[in-house]
Amino acid sequence: MPAGSTPADIAAEISPRLAKAAFAAVVDDRIVDLSHRLDTDARVRIVTSDSPEALPLYRHSTAHLMAAAVTHLFPGAQCGIGPATDEGFFYDFVVDRPFVPEDLDAIEKKMKELASQDLPYERQMWGRDEAKAFFSSQAEPLKVQLIEEKTEGQREVSCYTIKDRETFVDFCVGPHVPSTGRLKAFKLLNTSNAYWKGDARNQPMQRIYGTAFFSDKDLQAYLQRIEEAKKRDHRKIGRELGLFTFHPWAPGATFWLARGTTLYNTLADYMREVLFPAGYVELKTPLVFNKGLWETSGHWDHYRDNMFLIEGREGEQMGMKAMNCPGHMLVFAAETRSYRDLPLRFHEQTPLHRNEASGVLSGLTRVRQFAQDDAHCFVTEEQIGAEVEALLRLVQRVYGDFGLEFTAKLSTRPAEFLGEIATWDRAEAALKQALEAAGQAYAVNEGDGAFYGPKIDFDVTDAIGRQWQCATIQLDYQMPQRFDLKYVGADGAEHAPVVIHRAIFGSFERFIALMIEHYAGAFPLWLAPQQAIVLPIADRHLDHARSVRDQLQADGLRVEVDERQEKIGYKIREAQLQKIPYMLVVGDKEVEDRTVAVRSRIGGDQGARPVDGFLEAAVTEARLKGSAGTGGSYSF
């Protein structure tokens, strides 16, 4: 190709079909517009809808289309930022009043009008001062601020235009699709309050969320999933099932109600049952530490804004515990350790506090007070592979018990890292070997490791196809050095251990939100806060109902009696709404035969069964956990 050719020219030279399908190009590992001029030799890959870069690019361009529509309809609107997200895109605006649903309809209509005109996204290079002057003249101070922050030292900045009767101009590094006509399937979803740069001290803004796909079929499938997600919203179901509540006097902190506390404790006890046979010991470390601990760990300099700070009576500066690892370092250092003590595995479930901005708090998924199934494994470098393999098998077992599908990704050395490259290479090799030994498929996420060590992250897929980042296994060579941790090796010399940070649930709060939405509140029998309810038809059946409850409770089942003077049909409907796995109806015949009439949440009427027979089958189903389906469906 001659100098000055563009990726669009290259795509056309290859085939007309490719030229029509092209969105952008990757030139020497940098994604660019199709209009980008090539003046030197380069490696060029054309980006189509099959390329991994395509959907974020497509959604970013749709966000700009939305901004153009907003500025057409609301001439005084100031534009903030409009990035693509995993689910779609958003754009933040300063407007005179909050957006209402009718506004979204009008904005989407205008977007479709602009798309139908097939207007080009034109990239223009402006002088930095020229760009600042232009946006200042347009009463866009936030754009001026972005240019000042993101282009310091540059002579020119990149701006994009969309021109119809009016010209929309946005400061943006790009790239974008060639023209608005390429944007076929998009939908505006909702609005929310926001703040400039996510800081409540900054300019209040209105955020519009939307999504976009390459085809209307994919868009409609996503919208159906959104509707299903609304039905499964853990905040709605948690309220209906009486699991938890919140109060403005304790923002971001959960009030666990009786059934929610049972669910929480069931998960906590389950994790202990899994971990103790694997050699873990449980700790309880303080909730408040002197700032000296956080200075040693590095959190005081890098995480202080996210911590709740406390001043002691003598002016001592303290911080509430935001993570368990520094406290576990102190426990390790409290005794002389030998290589014979390693691996040493500490587990803790005490509360943690993080000072999240009020604007990001959301049900159980983003809170200020939470607990983790947190653990730290202190190992020698030679033990890393075996310990990580054991952790991988632990993750496989736990997610199997919940019937959850999951994927793993290995994140390797980032551009900015601590330690020696040779150490990183050995650590990454040990993680790969452990993944392969455990038979765990994985993707490699190059350069996304923590600055202190490589890691393995796990994404869980729920019942409607959404992914939740849960488990993590992280190697850390740095914190043991910061705390000067030592163990005496077989050679009699002192050595620094390696720490493996790991969690499987992550936070209990977020994992419970996942469980609620995955099961739509219909928990499997072993996890259900109330596993069965005994329903007497009349008061004369109460004694038998209570004896059934007592017998089942004695064997560990969570059972209650509905003693209300209501019709049996009403009681059954109420139990169904509460998603209780089993309803045990008791009438004259059941009293006479010393049986219960079993109704399953899923299977309906199961017929009369001896109490002992139901008990044996229910205990077996609970023991099977993930292999028993969604609960309430055991074959008697």
ZANU-796684 format. One record per residue: y, x, z of N, C-alpha, C in turn. Coordinates in steps of 0.2 Angstrom, whole numbers, plus 5000, padded with zeros to 4 digits. Layout:
! ZANU-796684
YXZYXZYXZ/...
//
This chain:
! ZANU-796684
499450045000500050005000500650045000/501250024997501850064997502150065003/502550115005502950115011503450055011/503550025017503949965017503549905016/502849905015502449845015502449815022/502249755022502149715028501449695029/501249675036500549655037500449585032/500949555031500849495026500649515019/501049565017500849595011500049615010/499849655016499249675016498749625016/498849565020498449515021498349475014/498949475010498849445003498449484999/498549554999498149594995497449594996/497249575002496549575004496249505001/496549455003496349385000496849335001/496949284997497449224998497249185005/496549185006496349145011496549185018/496549245018496749285024497449275025/497849285020498549275020498749205023/498349155021498549085024498349085031/497849115033497549115040497949165045/498349205043498649265047499149235051/499149255057499749235062500149295064/499849355064500249415066499749475064/499949535067499549595065499549645071/498949685072498949735077499049805073/499549835074499649895071499649955076/499149995075499050055080499050025087/498649975088498649945095499249905097/499749895093500349855095500349795091/500449735094500449675090501149665088/501249645081501849645078501849575074/502449555072502549505067502249525060/502049475056501849485049502349515045/503049505047503549535043503749605045/503349635050503449705052503449755046/503949795045503849845040503449905042/503049935037502649995038502850045034/503150095038503450155034503050215035/502550215039502050275039501350245039/500850295038500150275039499950245045/499550195045499350155052498750125051/498450105057497850065057498049995058/497849945054498149875054497549825054/497649785059497149725060497549665059/497349615055497649555054497349505059/497849475063497749425068497649355065/497049325066496949255064496749215071/496549155070496349115075495749135079/495349175076494749205079494949265083/495549295083495749355086495849345093/495749385098495849375105496649365107/497049395102497749395104498049325101/497749295097498049235093498249175098/497849155102498049095106498649105111/498649165114499349175118499949185114/499849215108500449215103500649145101/500149105099500249035097500648995102/500349005108500748965114501448995115/501549055115502149085116502649055111/502449055105502849025099503048955100/502548915103502648845105503148835110/503148885115503648885120504348895118/504348935113505048945109505248885105/504748855102504948795099505148735104/504848735109505048685114505748705117/505948765118506648785120507148765115/506948775108507348755103507548675103/506948645104507048565105507548545111/507448585117507748565122508548585121/508648635118509448655117509748605112/509348585107509548535103509748465106/509348445111509448385114509848385121/509848445124510248455130510748515128/511348505125511748565123511948605128/512048585134512248625140511648665143/511048655141510448685145510548765144/510348795150510248875149509548885149/509348935145508648955145508449015149/507849005152507649065156507049095153/506449095155505949125152505349075149/504949095144504449045142503849085140/503449105145502849145143502249095141/501749125138501049095138500749095144/500249055146499849055151499149045149/498649045154497949035153497848965150/498248925152498148845151498648825145/499148865144499648835139500248885139/500748855141501448885142501948845146/502448875148503048845151503648875149/504248845150504848865149505348845155/505748885158506148865163506948855160/507248805163507948785160508348775166/509048785165509548755170509848705166/509748645169510048575167510448545172/510748495170511248455174510848405179/510248385177509848345181509048355179/508648335184507948345182507648315176/507248335173506848305167506448245169/506448195165506048135167505548125161/505048085162504548075157504748065150/505348015150505648005144505948065140/506148105144506448175141505848215138/505248215141504748255138504548215131/504548155131504348115125504848135119/505448135121506048155116505948225114/505848275119505748345117505148355112/504648325114504048335110504148305103/504448245102504648215096505048265092/505548295095505948345092505548405090/505148435094504648485092504248475086/504048415085503648395079504048395073/504648375074505148375068505348445066/505448485071505548555069504948585066/504348575068503748595065503648575058/503848515057503748485050504148515045/504748545047505148585043504948655041/504448675044504148745043504748795043/505048795048505648845049505348915051/505648965048505349035050505649055057/505149095060505349135066505649205063/506249215064506549275061506749325066/506449385066506649435071507249475068/507749475073508349515071508449565076/508649625074508849685079509549685080/509849675086510549675087510649735092/511349755091511549805096511549775103/511349815108511249785115511949755117/512449785116513149755119513249695115/513149695108513249635104512849575107/512149585108511749535111512049505117/512249555122512449535128513149485127/513549515123514149475121514049405118/513549405114513349335111513049285116/512549305120512349265125512849245131/513249295132513849275137514249225134/514449225127514849175124514449105124/513849105124513449045124513249015130/513649045136513549025143512749025145/512449085143511749105144511749165149/511949165155512049215159511349245161/510849205161510149225163509849275157/510049255151509849305146510149365146/510849365148511249425149510849475154/510649435159510349475165509649505162/509249465159508649495156508749555152/509249555147509449605143509549665147/510049655152510249715156509649745160/509149705162508549735166508049765161/507949735156507349755152507449795146/508149815145508249855139508749915141/508649935147509149985149508950055145/509450085142509350145138509250135131/509150065129509050055122509650035118/509750055112510350045108510249975105/509649945103509549885100509049845104/509149775103508649725107508449675101/507849655103507549605098507749535100/507949495095508049425096507749385090/507549325092507249285087507649215086/507649195079508049135078507549085075/507749015076507448965072507948925070/508048925063508648895060508448825057/508848775059508848715055509548695054/509848635056510548625056510948665061/510548675066510848725071510348775072/510648835075510248895075510048905083/509448915084509148925091509049005091/509349035096509249115096509049125103/508549175104508249185110508049265110/508249295116508049365117507349365118/506949405114506249405115505949465111/505449505114505149555111504649535106/504449465106503949445101503249475103/502849465097502949435091502849355091/502949325085502849255085502449245078/502249175078501949155071502549155066/502349155060502849165054503349105054/503049045055503548985055503248935059/503748885060503548825065503048785062/502948785055502448745052501748765054/501648825057500948845059500748815066/501248785069501048755076500848675075/500248665075499948595073499848555079/499548575085499248535090499548565097/500048525099500348545106500548475109/500648485116500748425120501148455126/501648415128502048425134501748395140/501648425145501248395151501548365157/502048405160502348385166502948435167/503348415172503948465174503848475182/504148525184504248545191504848575192/505048585199505548625201505348695200/505848745199505648815199506348855201/506248915202506848955204506849015199/507349045197507449105193507049155196/506549185192506149245195505749225200/505649155202505149135207505449145214/506049155215506349175221506849115223/506649085229507049025231507749035233/507949105233508649125234509049125228/508649115222509049115215509149045213/509449045207509648985203509048935203/509148875205508648825204508548805197/507948795194507848775187507348715187/507248695181506748645179506248675174/505648675176505148705172504748645168/504648655162504248605158503548645156/503048615157502348645156502048605150/501748645145501448615140500848655138/500448635133499848665130499848665123/499448705120499448715112498748735110/498448715105497848735102497848735095/497348775092497348775085497148715081/496848665085496648605081496748545086/496848495083496948435087496348415091/495748435088495148415092495048455098/495248525098495248565104495848535109/496348515107496948485111496648425114/496348375111496148315114495548335119/495148375118494648395123494948425129/495448465128495848495134496148435138/496448385134496848335138496348285142/495748275139495248245142494948275149/494948345148494748385154495348375159/495948375157496548365162496448305165/496248245162496148185165495648185170/495048225168494548225173494748265179/495148325178495348365183495748325188/496148275186496648235190496148195195/495648165192495148125196494848175201/494748235200494348285204494848315209/495548305208496048345212495848345219/495748405222495548415229495948385234/496648385232497148355237496948275237/496848245232496748175232496048155235/495548195233494848175236494848195244/495148255245495148275252495548225257/496048185254496348135258495848075258/495548055253495147995253494448005257/494248065257493648085261493748105269/494448105270494648125277494448195279/494548245274494348315275494948355279/495548345276496148385278496748345277/497248375280497948345279498448405280/499048385278499648435279500248405283/500648445285501248415289501848465287/502448445286503048485284503148535290/502948515296503148565301502648625302/502148625297501748685297501648695289/502148715285502048715278501548765276/501048755272500548795269499948815274/499948775279499348775284499048715285/498348715284497948655284497748625291/497848565291497548525297496848505295/496348535297495648515296495448455300/495248405297495048345301494348355302/494048305306493348305309492848325303/492848285298492348305292492548365289/493148375288493348445285493148505289/493248495295493048555300492248565299/491848505299491148515298491048555292/491348535286491248565280491448645280/491948655283492248725284491748765288/491448735294491048775298490348785295/490148735291489548735287489548795282/490048805279490148865275490148935279/490548925284490548995288489949015291/489548965293488848975296488348995291/488448965285488048985279488149055278/488749085277488949155276488649195281/488649175287488349215292487549225291/487249165290486549165289486349215283/486749215278486649265272486749335274/487349345278487549415279487149455285/486949415290486649455296486049485294/485549455290484949485288485049545283/485649545280485849605276486149665279/486149655286486449715290487149715291/487449655291488249655293488249635300/488849655303489049645310489749605309/489849555313490449515313490949545318/491549545316492049575321492649515321/493049525327493649485327494149535329/494649545325495149595326495849555327/496349585330496949555332497249525326/497649465328498049435323498749465322/498949505326499649535326499549605328/499949655323499849725324500549755324/500649805327501249845327501349875320/501949875318502149895311501849965309/501650005314501350075313500750065309/500350015311499750005307499849985300/500349945298500549925291500849985288/501150025291501450085288500950135286/500450145290499850185289499450165283/499350095283498950065277499350065271/500050065271500450065265500749995264/500549945268500749875267501449865269/501749905274502449895276502849915270/502749965266503249975261503049925255/502449905253502349875247502149795248/502049775254501849705255502249665261/502749705263503149675269503449605268/503749595262504049535260503549475260/502949485260502449435260502049425267/502349465272502049455278502549415283/502249385288502649355293502749415299/503449425300503649475304503849445311/503649485316503849465323504149515327/504649505331504949555335504749545342/504449595345504149595352504749595357/504549585364505049575369505449635370/505149695368505549755369505849785362/505849735358506149755351505649785346/504949785348504449815344504349765338/504349805332504249765326503449755325/503249695324502549675323502549635316/501949635314501749595308501149555309/501049495307500449455307499949475302/499349475304498849505299498849465293/498949505287498849475280498249485277/497849545280497249555277496849595283/496149595282495749625288495649705287/495749725281495549795280495849845285/496449845286496749895291496449895298/496349835301496049825307495349855307/494949845301494249875301494249945301/494849975298494850055298494950075305/495250035310495350055317494650055320/494350005319493649995322493150055320/493150075314492750125312492950195315/493650195316493950265319493850265327/493650205330493550205337492950235340/492450255335491950295338491750355333/491350405336491150455331490550425327/490650435320490150405316489750465313/489150445311488650495308488450465301/488250515297487950485291487350435292/487050445298486450405299486750325300/487350325302487650255303487850215297/487850255291488050225285487450205281/487550145277488150105276488250065283/488950055284489150015290489549955287/489349895289489549835286489949795291/490549785290490949745295491149675291/491049625295491249555292491649515297/492149485294492649445298492849385295/493049335299493249265297493849245300/494249285304494849265307495349245303/495849205305496449185301496849235299/497149235293497649275290498249235288/498749275287499449235286499849275281/500049245276500449275270501049225269/501649255269502249225268502449205261/502049155259502149135252502749095251/503049095245503649055244503448985244/503948945247503748865247503648835241/503948865235503848835229503148845226/502748885228502148905225501548875229/501648845235501148815239500848755236/500148755236499848695232499148685236/499148625239498548605242498148665246/497548665245497148725248497148785243/497348785237497348835233497848895234/498448875237498948925238499248905245/499048935250499248925257499548985261/499848975266500049025270499549045276/499149005278498649025283497949005280/497549055280496849045278496349095281/495749095279495249145281494849165275/494549225276494149245270493449265273/492949255269492249285270492349365269/492749395272492949465271492449515274/492349565270491849615273492149685270/491949735274492149805272491549845273/491249885268490649925269490849995268/490750035273490850105274490250145272/490250185266489750215263489850285261/489350325260489450395257489550385250/489750435247489850425239489150415236/488650445239487950445236487750375237/487950335241487650265243488050215239/488550225235488950175231488550135227/488150165223487750125218487250075221/486850095226486350055229486749995233/487350015236487649965240487949915236/488249935230488549885225488049845222/487449875221486849835218486649775223/486649795229486449745235487049695235/487649715234488149665234488149615228/487949645222487849605216487349555217/486749575220486249525222486449475227/486849495231487149445236487549395233/487949415228488349365225487949315221/487449345217487049305213486649255217/486449275223486049225228486549175230/487149185232487649135235487849085230/488049115224488249065219487649025216/487049055217486449015215486348955220/486548965226486448915231486948855230/487448875227487948825225487848795218/487448815214487348795208487848815203/488248875204488848885201488648945195/488948935189488848985184489449035185/489349095183489849145184489849205179/490349235178490349295174490649355178/490549415176490749475179491149515175/491649545177492049595173492249665177/492149715174492249785177492949805175/493349815180494049845179494049915180/494249955175494250025176494950055178/494950125177495550165180496250135176/496750115180497350105177497750165175/498350145172498750205170499050245176/499250205181499450235187498950225193/498650285195498150285200498150345204/497850335210497750385215497150425215/497150485216496450525216496350565210/495750595209495550635204495150595198/495350615192494950575187494250585187/493950645189493250655190492950605195/493350595201493050545206493050475203/493550455199493550385196492950385191/492850435187492350435182491650425186/491550455191490950445195490850375198/491450355201491450285203491250235198/491650235192491550185187490750195185/490550255184489850255182489350225187/489450235193489050205199489050125198/489650095197489750025196489350005190/489450035185489050015179488250015180/488050075183487350075184487150025189/487550005194487349945198487349885195/487749865190487749805187487149805182/486949855179486349855175485749845179/485749885185485149875189485049805192/485549775193485549705196485449655190/485449675184485349635178485949585177/486549615179487149565179487549585172/487549535168487949545162488749555164/489149595160489849605162490249625156/490849605157491349635152491749685155/492049735151492449785153493149775152/493549775158494249755158494649825158/494749855153494949925153495649935156/495749975161496349995164496649945169/496249895171496449845176496249855183/495949915184495749925191496349925196/496149925202496649935207496850005207/497450025210497750095209497250135214/496950115219496550155223495750155221/495550115216494850125214494650065209/494150075206493850025201493549965205/493449915201493249845204492849805200/492449765203492149705199492349645201/492649605197492849535199492349485195/492349425199491849365196492249305195/492149275190492449205188491949155188/492049105192491549045193491848995188/491348965185491548905180491248845184/491748795184491648735188491348685183/491248615185490848565182491248545175/491848555175492248535169492548595165/492148655166492348715162492948755164/493248745170493748785172493548845175/493848895175493648965178494148975184/493748995190494149015196493949085198/494349125199494249195201494049195209/493449215210493249215217493049285220/492449295219492149365222492449425219/492549475223492749535221492449595225/492249645221491949705224492449765222/492749795227493249845225493149915229/493049965225492950035228493650065231/493650095237494350115239494150185242/494450235239494450305242495050325246/495550285245496250305248496350285255/496150215257496350195263495950235269/495350255268495050295273495350365274/495650385268496050455269496750435273/497050385272497650365275497550355283/496950335285496750325292496450385294/496350435290495950495292495250485295/494950435291494250425294493750475292/493250485297492750545295492050515298/491550545295490950545298490650615297/490150625302489850685302489250685297/489150725292488650725287488050765289/487550765285486950795287487050875287/487550895284487750965284488150985291/488250935295488650955301489350955300/489650945294490350945292490550875292/491250865293491550805292491750785285/491650715283491750695277492050625277/492450615272492850545272492350495269/492250435272491850385269492250355263/491850315259492150265254492050195257/492650155256492650085258492550045252/492049995253491949945248492249875251/492849855248493149795250492749735246/492549685249492149635246492249565249/492249515245492249445247491849405242/491549355244491149315239491449245238/491649205243492049145243492749165241/492949225243493749235243493949205249/494449155249494749125255494249055255/494149035262493748975263494148915260/494848915261495248865259495148855251/495248905247495248895240494548885238/494048915241493348895239493148825240/493448795246493248725247493648685242/494248705240494548665234494148665228/493848725227493348735221492748685222/492448685228491848645229492048565228/492648545231492848475231492848455223/493248495219493348485212492748495208/492348535210491648545206491248495207/491148465213490648415214491048345214/491648345213492048285213491948245220/491948285225491848265232491148245234/490648235229489948215230489548285231/489648305238489348365239488548365239/488248415238487448415239487348405246/486748385247486548365254486648415259/486448475258486548535263487248545265/487748525260488448545261488848485264/488548425262488948365264489148355271/489748345273489948335280489548285284/489448225280489048175283488448165278/487848185280487248185276486948115275/486948075280486648005280487047965284/487047895283487347845287486847785288/486747765294486247715296486647645296/486447595292486847535291486447475294/486547455300486147395303486447335300/486047285298486247225295486547185300/486347175306486647135311486547175318/486947145323486947185329486247195332/485747145331485147155334484747215331/485047245326484647305323484947365326/485447365330485847425332485347475336/484947445340484547495344484147535340/483847505335483347545330483847595326/484447565324484847615320485047675324/485147665331485347725335484747765336/484247735337483647785338483447825331/483547795326483447835319484047885319/484647875321485147925321484947985325/484747965331484548015336484048055334/483548025331482948065328483148115323/483548095318483848135313484248185315/484748175320485148225323484748275326/484248255330483848305333483548365329/483448345323483248395318483748425314/484348415316484948455313485348415307/485148355306485448315300486148285303/486648285299487248255301487248175299/487148135304487048065303487548025308/487747965305488147925310487847855309/488047805313487847735312488547695311/488547655306489047605305488947545309/489347545315489247485320489647425319/490047435313490547375312490247315310/490547255312490247195311490547165304/490247205299490347185292489747175288/489847135282489247125278488947185276/488247185275487947245273488147275266/488347225261488547245255489247285255/489647265260490347305261490147375264/489747375269489547445272489247485266/488847465262488547505257489147535252/489547485250490147505245490547555249/490647545255491147595259490747665259/490147665260489747735261489747765254/489647725248489747755242490347785240/490947755242491547775241491647845245/491347845251491347905255490847965253/490547945247490047995244489548025249/489347975253488747995258488148005254/487748055254487148065250486648005251/486447985258485947935259486247885264/486047815262486147755266485547735268/485447725275484847705278484947635281/484747585277484847515279484247495284/484447455289484047435295484047355296/483547325294483547255296482947235300/482747165300482147145304481547175302/481447185295480747215293480747285295/481347325294481347395296481247405304/481547355308481447365315480647355317/480347305313479647285315479247345313/479347375307478947425304479147495306/479647505310479947565312480047615306/480447585301480547615295481347615293/481547635288482247635285482147615278/482647575275482647565268483147615265/482947655261483347715259483747695253/484347715253484747705246485047775245/484947795239485247865237485947855234/486347905235487047895232486947895224/486447935222486347935214485847885212/485247885215484747845213484647775215/485147755219485147685221484547675226/484247615226483747595231483047635230/482847665235482247705235481647675239/481847615242481247575245481247595252/480847565256480747575263480247635264/480447675269480147745270480047745278/479547775280479447795288480047845289/480347845295480847885297480647955296/480047975299479748045298479748065291/479548025286479448035279480148055276/480648015278481348025276481548095279/481448105285481748165288481448225285/480748225284480448285281480748295274/480848245270481048255263481848275263/482248245267482948265268482948345270/482648365275482648435277482448475272/481948455268481748505262482248505257/482548445255483148445250483748495253/483848485259484448525262484248605261/483648615263483448685263483448715255/483348675250483248695243483948715241/484548685244485248705242485348695234/485548745231485748735224485248715219/484548725221484048705216483848625217/484248595222484048525223484548475219/484948505215485448465211486048445215/486348385214486948375217486948335223/486348325226486248295232486148225232/485748195236485648125236485148105231/484748145228484348125223483648155224/483448165230482748195231482248145230/481648155227481148115226480748105232/480648045235480248035241479548015239/
//
